[in-house]
Each structure stands twice: as C-alpha cells, then as structure tokens.
Amino acid sequence: MIDNHGHLITLAAILTAFTSSAYGQDVPFAELRERAQQGEVEAQFNLGVMYANGDGVPADEMEAVRWYRVAADQGYAEAQHYLGVRYAAGRGVTRDGAAAVRWYRLAGEQGHVRAQFNLGVIYANGDGVPADDEEAVRWYRLAADRGDARAKYSLGLMYADGIGVSADDAKAVYWYRLAAEQGQVRAQFNLGLMYADGRGVPRDYRIAYMWFNLTVSRSSGEMRDRAAERRGRLRKQLTRSQRAEAERLTREWDAAHPREP
C-alpha cells in the first residue's frame, strides 16, 4: 500500500517562505524605494519583501502586496509567484483561489518552478479551479523537469495510483527514485514500499530496508514512526548478513548524499 498522505497537499504546505534577495538586503531602504519608484523591477520586488518581513520598516502586508503587484505587472516572475502565494493564503489580500491560480500561471509559464509545482497541487485539490488530475500532472512534470523534488514525488504518486495518467509502477519507481536521491523523505519511504512489495522493481528486502533506514534517519514524527515500523518488519525477514549489507548500503548512500546544513 503506497503512502498517499501528502498527495493532495494542502495549500498551507505549499506556501514557500518569503526570503529577500541579497540585492534588497544590501541597499538602504530609502535608496531602494527611490529605485522602485523609478520603475526598477527588482527594487520593486525587494521593497515588497522588506515590507513583508518588516526588514528596516514596520511590517505591512498590504504595502508588500502593492509592491509585488507593481513588479508582477511588469512581468517579474518571482513577484507573480509571491502574489499567487499571498492570494492562496489571504495575506495582505482577501483569499482568492482563482487569483492565486492566475498569478501562479503567469509565473509558471515563465518557467518559475515553485509556481509550477503549486499549480500542480492546486489542480490536484481543485482549489480555485475545477480539479483536473491531467492538468496537475502537466504542471508537476514541468516542475520535475526543472529539478523540483516535491514534483517528482508527486509524479511518482500519480503513476503509482493511476491518477491523471495510466498506472505504471515502473514509472512510479523512476520518479520516486529521482526525488529520493534529492532527499525527499516521503519518496524514500515509498521507494522502500515498492522494493518490499516488488512493485515496478524486483522484490529486494535489503534495498527496501535501506530506504526505510534512510527515512528514519532523515525524518521525524509520524513519517519516522511509520518507516521505523516498516524497517522492524523487514528486520525479521533478513538474515544477519543481509541486514549487515543493508546497513552498509545505508551508510554508503548517506555518505554520498551529505545533508544540507
């Protein structure tokens, strides 16, 4: 049974953190505002970030949205994405799913990977648009092709369950593996399930144990508990030498994939 918890990701889970660029941090507020008023799009966006974060000015969500919109209207993809996030969350504006989709789409069509992933989530959930699994797959694929691990994991789920695409365990394993190699713990867990059940790959309890082991070491809470329980089941299926081999594989994978500080 594949872990589907997290496929229909809530909008709260996709709201990315607001971080300012080095440009906005290095330029004094008065100079930044002057540049923004003169039409410099990056300054307009960074001014929005400063108001959103209360960085050098009192925090003001509505003023942040105003400057994001000025930059977005000039076609600045990051500002369009931030506006999508604001409308999805109702921060500085009235929550409006359709407006969120509109701004995400403008950014996504310019190749903005987080906007593409967010559109996949929105179409999967039917938030602000009618639910459309095929459209969700299309946006997930665009984001996955640009390296987004969450999108790769989501594509794995879609192929595993035949949602928006024909069910294909081999393709599910392919996308799970790509996401797992980037450290996506749900993909690691599901890859363990695929190896344990022999879905899309030959059954291999050692490899399954390795992926559950990695999930335990790199996750917390419910995810960690579920992986530990699965690992415990497999421990009984493996000989001592097989467990030693699985532990060695875990150490080698861990060494080859250092965690971000």
Sequence and secondary structure as in RCSB ss.txt:
>XXXX:A:sequence
MIDNHGHLITLAAILTAFTSSAYGQDVPFAELRERAQQGEVEAQFNLGVMYANGDGVPADEMEAVRWYRVAADQG
YAEAQHYLGVRYAAGRGVTRDGAAAVRWYRLAGEQGHVRAQFNLGVIYANGDGVPADDEEAVRWYRLAADRGDAR
AKYSLGLMYADGIGVSADDAKAVYWYRLAAEQGQVRAQFNLGLMYADGRGVPRDYRIAYMWFNLTVSRSSGEMRD
RAAERRGRLRKQLTRSQRAEAERLTREWDAAHPREP
>XXXX:A:secstr
    TTSS  HHHH       HHHHHS HHHHHHHHHTT HHHHHHHHHHHHHTSSS   HHHHHHHHHHHHHTT
 HHHHHHHHHHHHHTSSS   HHHHHHHHHHHHTTT HHHHHHHHHHHHHTSSS   HHHHHHHHHHHHHTT HH
HHHHHHHHHHHTSSS   HHHHHHHHHHHHHTT HHHHHHHHHHHHHTSSS   HHHHHHHHHHHHHH  HHHHH
HHHHHHHHHHTTS HHHHHHHHHHHHHHHHHS    
